[in-house]
Amino acid sequence: MTPCLLALVLALVPAGDRVTELHQKAVAHYERAEYREALKLFEEALALAPEEPAIRISLGRTCVALAAGLIEGAGATDPRACEQATALLRRALLHWEGDAATHELVALCALRQHRLAEAENALEAAVARDASASRAWSLLGVVRDRRGRTADAIVALERAAELSPEDDGVQRRLRRLRHDQETITEGRPFESARFRVYVPSAIPLADARQVIEQLEAVSQELERRWGGEAPQAVEVILYPPGEFSRRTGFAEEVGGAFDGRIRIAFPAELAAGGLSLVQVIRHETAHLFLHRLPGPLPRWFDEGLAQLFDGGDRAGWADRFRAGGGSGAEVGLEQRELEIERLRPESWAGLYLHSYLFLHHLEAEHGRFRLDLAVRRIARGGGVESAFFDVYGSPPVGLDRAWRRSLRAEEAGGLKDPEGGGR
């Protein structure tokens, strides 16, 4: 709360009584960022003066500050933090209409919990309150796209690009969606029970038929293993020769991506890059299933499982992991996740190595069934922490530390990993 607003709020509160005293003490706590203490005093004041608008506004702002701290402190991967933040934000909006930042926080929580309609409504409220809120416009574009409204998503992203022309991420997504709109309009749709593949004229329909058959087979395999709802009408875009990286903004060596749509490079290009079409389809379909689970997933779990499931040859990864100090006590999964949260691109390589090798270790040590069971527990509404504790008797951080401890013991004894971390 700014000093001017604080003075205004204080002036609105009746002077010379218990309410004023409580409110002034609460504001002092608020100014020192002691939000929980402030909230208790604001609640006490509101109980004495339930219709006092200044107290209601103060209480609402305090709830928002607490919610923001939960979201920023826990990152994107703690479902409990999202639930607590959501409850605080709903409470705030009972007393105060909220500003653009408030509704953006509501949208972030809803988006992480896959409640897309709620996220869209909150973002529309955010930009209605502040038409210059570029991040809200950008998120609105993402949400509309995930809801299958490409043209409306482009409108929102164009506004975000106008407000933040230096934001490369917005520009890449906007270019990608414009290409999507062109492909969906002009591409030949090829459909099955679960997927709708858009095929540019440069790609033979025989290739599209192969893609959709493999998508169906992999989807059925994952449904048997991981459970959850079967995907329906998932859009898949195939890219003409040489166009995947240019149209999507993803690196050429990736070969495929999932961002609400499955995207696959021209099959011949995959082979030239050392990838197989089957591997790319398995990887991106795994992401599709994992992104349908309730609550946010840690990136290490999402990426590690997709890599483990795709069956790619990663025989040299264990040596790379050790050579880079991956077994060090100070570099755990939680640190990897935090580095990604800080938007450090170089940290992705470490997270890919670490997450794959850790989950590969769990599969080798305890069997594939237990990993599948953990995913099923998450699908029923449990978070990753509780699912791992139920299945393995320890949270993932503890299992990760024990695994890396064993690696350090092997290194100290000069032992070699007989499996090499690959398959």
C-alpha positions as CSV (number, residue, x, y, z in Angstrom):
1,M,0.0,0.0,0.0
2,T,1.5,3.4,-1.0
3,P,1.9,6.1,1.7
4,C,-0.8,8.3,0.0
5,L,-3.3,5.4,0.0
6,L,-2.4,4.5,3.5
7,A,-3.1,8.1,4.7
8,L,-6.5,8.0,2.9
9,V,-7.4,4.6,4.4
10,L,-6.5,5.9,7.9
11,A,-8.6,9.0,7.4
12,L,-11.6,6.9,6.5
13,V,-11.5,4.9,9.7
14,P,-13.5,6.4,12.7
15,A,-11.0,8.0,15.1
16,G,-10.6,7.6,18.8
17,D,-11.9,4.1,19.3
18,R,-10.7,0.5,19.4
19,V,-11.2,0.1,15.7
20,T,-8.7,2.9,15.0
21,E,-6.2,1.5,17.3
22,L,-6.4,-2.0,15.8
23,H,-6.3,-0.6,12.3
24,Q,-3.2,1.5,12.9
25,K,-1.4,-1.4,14.4
26,A,-2.3,-3.6,11.5
27,V,-1.1,-1.0,9.0
28,A,2.2,-0.8,10.8
29,H,2.6,-4.6,10.5
30,Y,1.6,-4.4,6.8
31,E,4.2,-1.7,6.1
32,R,6.9,-4.0,7.6
33,A,5.6,-6.9,5.4
34,E,4.4,-8.8,8.5
35,Y,1.2,-9.8,6.7
36,R,0.0,-12.6,8.9
37,E,0.1,-10.3,12.0
38,A,-1.6,-7.6,10.0
39,L,-4.3,-9.9,8.9
40,K,-5.2,-11.0,12.4
41,L,-5.6,-7.3,13.5
42,F,-7.5,-6.3,10.4
43,E,-9.9,-9.3,11.1
44,E,-10.3,-8.1,14.7
45,A,-11.1,-4.6,13.5
46,L,-13.5,-5.8,10.9
47,A,-15.4,-7.8,13.5
48,L,-16.0,-4.6,15.4
49,A,-16.8,-2.5,12.3
50,P,-18.0,-5.0,9.6
51,E,-19.3,-2.4,7.2
52,E,-16.2,-0.1,7.3
53,P,-14.9,0.1,3.7
54,A,-11.3,1.1,4.6
55,I,-10.9,-2.0,6.8
56,R,-12.3,-4.2,4.2
57,I,-9.9,-2.8,1.6
58,S,-7.0,-3.2,3.9
59,L,-7.9,-6.8,4.8
60,G,-8.3,-7.6,1.1
61,R,-4.9,-6.2,0.2
62,T,-3.3,-8.1,3.0
63,C,-4.8,-11.4,1.7
64,V,-3.4,-10.6,-1.7
65,A,0.1,-9.9,-0.3
66,L,0.0,-13.2,1.5
67,A,-1.2,-15.0,-1.6
68,A,1.5,-13.4,-3.7
69,G,4.2,-14.6,-1.2
70,L,2.9,-18.2,-1.4
71,I,2.9,-18.2,-5.2
72,E,6.3,-16.7,-5.5
73,G,7.9,-18.6,-2.7
74,A,6.6,-22.1,-3.7
75,G,7.0,-21.6,-7.4
76,A,4.7,-23.4,-9.8
77,T,4.9,-26.9,-8.3
78,D,3.3,-26.9,-4.9
79,P,-0.4,-27.7,-5.1
80,R,-1.0,-26.9,-1.4
81,A,0.5,-23.4,-2.0
82,C,-1.9,-22.9,-4.9
83,E,-4.8,-24.0,-2.9
84,Q,-3.9,-21.7,0.0
85,A,-3.3,-18.8,-2.3
86,T,-6.6,-19.4,-4.1
87,A,-8.5,-19.4,-0.7
88,L,-6.8,-16.1,0.3
89,L,-7.6,-14.4,-3.0
90,R,-11.2,-15.5,-2.8
91,R,-11.4,-14.1,0.7
92,A,-9.8,-10.8,-0.5
93,L,-12.4,-10.4,-3.3
94,L,-15.2,-10.8,-0.7
95,H,-14.1,-7.5,0.8
96,W,-12.5,-5.6,-2.1
97,E,-13.0,-5.6,-5.9
98,G,-9.3,-6.0,-6.4
99,D,-6.8,-4.4,-8.9
100,A,-5.3,-5.9,-12.0
101,A,-2.5,-7.6,-10.1
102,T,-5.0,-9.3,-7.8
103,H,-7.0,-10.8,-10.7
104,E,-3.8,-11.8,-12.4
105,L,-2.8,-13.8,-9.3
106,V,-6.3,-15.4,-9.4
107,A,-5.6,-16.4,-13.0
108,L,-2.2,-17.8,-12.2
109,C,-3.6,-20.1,-9.5
110,A,-6.4,-21.2,-11.7
111,L,-4.1,-21.8,-14.7
112,R,-1.8,-24.0,-12.5
113,Q,-4.8,-26.0,-11.5
114,H,-6.1,-26.4,-15.1
115,R,-9.3,-24.3,-14.4
116,L,-9.1,-22.5,-17.8
117,A,-12.5,-20.8,-17.7
118,E,-11.8,-19.3,-14.3
119,A,-8.4,-18.1,-15.5
120,E,-9.8,-16.5,-18.5
121,N,-12.5,-14.6,-16.5
122,A,-9.8,-13.4,-14.1
123,L,-7.5,-12.2,-16.8
124,E,-10.4,-10.4,-18.6
125,A,-11.1,-8.7,-15.2
126,A,-7.4,-7.8,-14.9
127,V,-7.1,-6.1,-18.3
128,A,-10.5,-4.3,-17.8
129,R,-8.9,-2.7,-14.7
130,D,-5.6,-2.0,-16.3
131,A,-5.4,-2.0,-20.1
132,S,-1.6,-1.7,-20.0
133,A,-1.1,-4.9,-18.0
134,S,1.1,-6.6,-20.6
135,R,1.6,-9.9,-18.7
136,A,-2.2,-10.3,-18.2
137,W,-2.7,-9.8,-21.9
138,S,0.0,-12.4,-22.6
139,L,-1.5,-14.9,-20.2
140,L,-4.9,-14.2,-21.7
141,G,-3.5,-15.2,-25.1
142,V,-2.2,-18.5,-23.6
143,V,-5.5,-19.4,-21.9
144,R,-7.6,-18.6,-25.0
145,D,-5.3,-20.7,-27.1
146,R,-5.6,-23.6,-24.7
147,R,-9.4,-23.3,-24.9
148,G,-9.2,-23.6,-28.7
149,R,-9.9,-20.0,-29.5
150,T,-6.9,-19.2,-31.7
151,A,-8.2,-16.0,-33.2
152,D,-9.1,-14.5,-29.8
153,A,-5.7,-15.6,-28.5
154,I,-3.9,-13.8,-31.3
155,V,-5.8,-10.6,-30.4
156,A,-4.7,-10.8,-26.8
157,L,-1.1,-11.5,-27.8
158,E,-1.0,-8.7,-30.3
159,R,-2.0,-6.3,-27.5
160,A,0.7,-7.8,-25.2
161,A,3.3,-7.4,-28.1
162,E,2.3,-3.7,-28.5
163,L,2.8,-3.1,-24.8
164,S,6.0,-5.1,-24.4
165,P,7.7,-5.1,-27.9
166,E,11.0,-6.3,-26.3
167,D,9.4,-9.5,-24.9
168,D,10.8,-12.2,-27.2
169,G,8.6,-14.9,-25.6
170,V,5.4,-13.0,-26.6
171,Q,6.7,-12.4,-30.1
172,R,7.5,-16.1,-30.6
173,R,4.2,-17.3,-29.3
174,L,2.4,-14.8,-31.5
175,R,4.3,-15.9,-34.6
176,R,3.5,-19.5,-33.7
177,L,-0.2,-18.9,-33.3
178,R,-0.4,-17.0,-36.6
179,H,1.2,-20.0,-38.3
180,D,-1.2,-22.3,-36.4
181,Q,-4.2,-20.3,-37.6
182,E,-2.9,-20.5,-41.2
183,T,-2.2,-24.3,-40.9
184,I,-5.6,-25.0,-39.3
185,T,-7.4,-22.9,-41.9
186,E,-5.5,-24.4,-44.9
187,G,-4.2,-27.7,-43.7
188,R,-6.0,-31.0,-44.4
189,P,-7.5,-32.3,-41.2
190,F,-7.0,-36.0,-40.5
191,E,-9.0,-37.3,-37.5
192,S,-9.3,-40.2,-35.1
193,A,-11.2,-40.7,-31.9
194,R,-8.7,-38.7,-29.9
195,F,-6.7,-36.6,-32.3
196,R,-7.1,-34.1,-35.1
197,V,-4.0,-33.9,-37.2
198,Y,-3.5,-30.9,-39.6
199,V,-1.5,-31.9,-42.6
200,P,0.2,-29.3,-44.9
201,S,0.1,-30.1,-48.6
202,A,3.9,-30.7,-48.6
203,I,3.4,-33.8,-46.3
204,P,1.9,-37.0,-47.8
205,L,-1.3,-38.2,-46.2
206,A,0.5,-41.6,-45.7
207,D,2.8,-39.8,-43.2
208,A,-0.2,-38.3,-41.4
209,R,-1.8,-41.7,-41.3
210,Q,1.3,-43.2,-39.7
211,V,1.4,-40.3,-37.1
212,I,-2.2,-40.7,-36.1
213,E,-2.0,-44.5,-35.8
214,Q,1.0,-44.1,-33.5
215,L,-0.7,-41.3,-31.5
216,E,-3.7,-43.6,-30.9
217,A,-1.5,-46.6,-29.9
218,V,0.6,-44.5,-27.5
219,S,-2.4,-42.8,-26.0
220,Q,-4.1,-46.2,-25.3
221,E,-0.8,-47.5,-23.7
222,L,-0.6,-44.4,-21.4
223,E,-4.3,-44.7,-20.5
224,R,-3.7,-48.3,-19.3
225,R,-0.6,-47.3,-17.4
226,W,-1.4,-43.9,-15.9
227,G,-5.2,-43.8,-16.0
228,G,-7.0,-40.5,-16.0
229,E,-9.4,-39.2,-18.7
230,A,-8.7,-40.1,-22.3
231,P,-7.7,-37.1,-24.4
232,Q,-10.3,-35.9,-26.9
233,A,-9.9,-33.8,-30.1
234,V,-6.3,-32.9,-29.3
235,E,-4.9,-30.8,-32.2
236,V,-1.7,-32.0,-33.8
237,I,0.3,-29.9,-36.3
238,L,2.8,-31.5,-38.7
239,Y,5.4,-29.1,-40.1
240,P,6.6,-29.0,-43.7
241,P,10.3,-29.6,-44.5
242,G,12.5,-27.0,-42.9
243,E,9.6,-25.2,-41.2
244,F,9.4,-26.6,-37.6
245,S,12.0,-24.2,-36.0
246,R,11.0,-21.2,-38.0
247,R,7.3,-21.4,-37.3
248,T,7.4,-22.5,-33.7
249,G,10.5,-20.7,-32.3
250,F,11.7,-24.0,-30.8
251,A,15.3,-25.3,-31.4
252,E,15.8,-27.4,-34.5
253,E,17.2,-30.3,-32.5
254,V,14.0,-30.6,-30.4
255,G,11.9,-32.2,-33.2
256,G,8.6,-31.9,-31.3
257,A,6.8,-29.9,-28.6
258,F,3.7,-29.8,-26.6
259,D,2.1,-26.5,-25.5
260,G,-1.6,-27.5,-25.6
261,R,-1.1,-28.7,-29.2
262,I,1.3,-31.5,-30.2
263,R,3.8,-30.3,-32.7
264,I,6.0,-32.6,-34.8
265,A,8.7,-31.8,-37.3
266,F,8.8,-33.3,-40.8
267,P,9.6,-37.1,-40.3
268,A,12.7,-37.0,-42.6
269,E,14.1,-34.2,-40.5
270,L,13.7,-36.2,-37.3
271,A,15.8,-39.0,-38.7
272,A,18.5,-36.5,-39.8
273,G,18.6,-35.2,-36.3
274,G,19.0,-38.6,-34.7
275,L,15.4,-38.8,-33.5
276,S,12.7,-41.3,-34.5
277,L,9.1,-40.4,-35.2
278,V,8.0,-42.9,-32.6
279,Q,10.2,-41.4,-29.9
280,V,8.9,-37.9,-30.5
281,I,5.3,-39.0,-30.5
282,R,5.8,-41.0,-27.3
283,H,7.5,-38.0,-25.6
284,E,4.9,-35.4,-26.5
285,T,2.0,-37.7,-25.8
286,A,3.4,-38.3,-22.3
287,H,3.5,-34.5,-21.8
288,L,-0.2,-34.4,-23.0
289,F,-1.2,-36.9,-20.4
290,L,0.9,-35.4,-17.6
291,H,-0.5,-31.9,-18.3
292,R,-4.0,-33.2,-17.8
293,L,-3.3,-34.2,-14.2
294,P,-4.8,-32.1,-11.4
295,G,-2.5,-29.5,-9.9
296,P,0.9,-28.3,-11.1
297,L,3.7,-30.8,-11.7
298,P,7.4,-30.1,-11.0
299,R,9.3,-29.7,-14.3
300,W,11.7,-32.5,-13.3
301,F,8.8,-34.9,-13.0
302,D,7.2,-33.8,-16.2
303,E,10.4,-33.9,-18.3
304,G,11.9,-36.9,-16.6
305,L,8.9,-39.1,-17.1
306,A,8.5,-38.0,-20.8
307,Q,12.1,-38.9,-21.4
308,L,11.8,-42.2,-19.6
309,F,8.7,-43.1,-21.6
310,D,10.0,-42.1,-25.0
311,G,12.6,-44.9,-25.1
312,G,15.4,-42.8,-26.5
313,D,19.0,-43.9,-26.3
314,R,20.7,-41.9,-23.5
315,A,23.6,-44.3,-22.7
316,G,26.1,-41.5,-22.2
317,W,24.1,-39.3,-19.9
318,A,25.3,-40.8,-16.6
319,D,28.9,-39.9,-17.4
320,R,27.9,-36.4,-18.4
321,F,25.9,-36.0,-15.2
322,R,28.9,-37.1,-13.0
323,A,31.4,-35.0,-15.0
324,G,29.2,-32.0,-14.4
325,G,29.1,-32.5,-10.6
326,G,25.5,-33.7,-10.7
327,S,26.0,-36.1,-7.7
328,G,27.0,-33.1,-5.5
329,A,25.2,-32.8,-2.2
330,E,24.2,-29.2,-3.0
331,V,22.6,-29.8,-6.4
332,G,19.3,-31.6,-5.7
333,L,16.0,-31.7,-7.6
334,E,14.7,-28.7,-5.6
335,Q,17.8,-26.6,-6.7
336,R,17.3,-27.6,-10.3
337,E,13.7,-26.5,-10.1
338,L,14.6,-23.2,-8.5
339,E,17.1,-22.4,-11.2
340,I,14.4,-22.9,-13.9
341,E,12.0,-20.7,-11.9
342,R,14.7,-18.0,-12.1
343,L,14.5,-18.2,-15.9
344,R,18.1,-19.3,-16.4
345,P,18.1,-21.1,-19.8
346,E,21.4,-22.9,-19.1
347,S,19.8,-24.8,-16.2
348,W,17.5,-26.8,-18.5
349,A,20.3,-29.2,-19.6
350,G,21.1,-30.0,-16.0
351,L,17.4,-30.6,-15.2
352,Y,16.9,-32.9,-18.2
353,L,19.9,-35.0,-17.1
354,H,19.1,-35.1,-13.5
355,S,15.4,-35.9,-13.8
356,Y,15.8,-38.6,-16.3
357,L,18.6,-40.4,-14.4
358,F,16.8,-40.1,-11.1
359,L,13.6,-41.6,-12.5
360,H,15.6,-44.2,-14.4
361,H,17.1,-45.2,-11.1
362,L,13.7,-45.5,-9.4
363,E,12.5,-47.7,-12.3
364,A,15.5,-49.9,-12.1
365,E,15.5,-50.1,-8.3
366,H,11.7,-50.5,-7.7
367,G,10.2,-51.4,-11.0
368,R,8.1,-49.5,-13.6
369,F,4.8,-50.4,-11.8
370,R,5.6,-48.1,-8.8
371,L,6.3,-45.1,-11.0
372,D,3.0,-45.7,-12.8
373,L,1.2,-46.1,-9.5
374,A,2.6,-42.7,-8.4
375,V,1.2,-41.1,-11.5
376,R,-2.2,-42.8,-10.8
377,R,-2.1,-41.4,-7.2
378,I,-1.5,-37.9,-8.6
379,A,-4.4,-38.4,-11.1
380,R,-6.7,-39.0,-8.2
381,G,-5.9,-35.6,-6.7
382,G,-2.8,-36.2,-4.7
383,G,0.3,-34.0,-5.1
384,V,3.7,-35.4,-6.2
385,E,5.1,-35.2,-2.6
386,S,2.3,-37.3,-1.1
387,A,2.2,-39.7,-4.0
388,F,5.9,-40.5,-3.7
389,F,5.6,-40.9,0.1
390,D,2.7,-43.3,-0.4
391,V,4.4,-45.3,-3.0
392,Y,8.1,-45.2,-2.0
393,G,7.8,-44.3,1.7
394,S,9.8,-41.0,1.2
395,P,9.3,-37.7,-0.6
396,P,11.2,-37.3,-3.9
397,V,13.8,-35.0,-2.4
398,G,14.8,-37.7,0.1
399,L,15.0,-40.4,-2.6
400,D,17.0,-38.1,-4.7
401,R,19.5,-37.4,-1.9
402,A,19.9,-41.1,-1.2
403,W,20.5,-41.8,-4.9
404,R,23.1,-39.1,-5.2
405,R,24.8,-40.3,-2.0
406,S,25.2,-43.7,-3.6
407,L,26.6,-42.2,-6.7
408,R,29.2,-40.3,-4.6
409,A,30.1,-43.5,-2.8
410,E,30.6,-45.2,-6.2
411,E,32.8,-42.3,-7.4
412,A,34.9,-42.4,-4.2
413,G,35.4,-46.1,-4.6
414,G,36.2,-45.9,-8.3
415,L,33.2,-48.0,-9.3
416,K,31.4,-47.8,-12.6
417,D,27.7,-47.8,-13.2
418,P,27.0,-51.1,-15.0
419,E,23.9,-49.6,-16.6
420,G,25.4,-46.3,-17.6
421,G,22.1,-44.6,-16.8
422,G,20.8,-45.5,-20.3
423,R,18.7,-48.1,-21.9
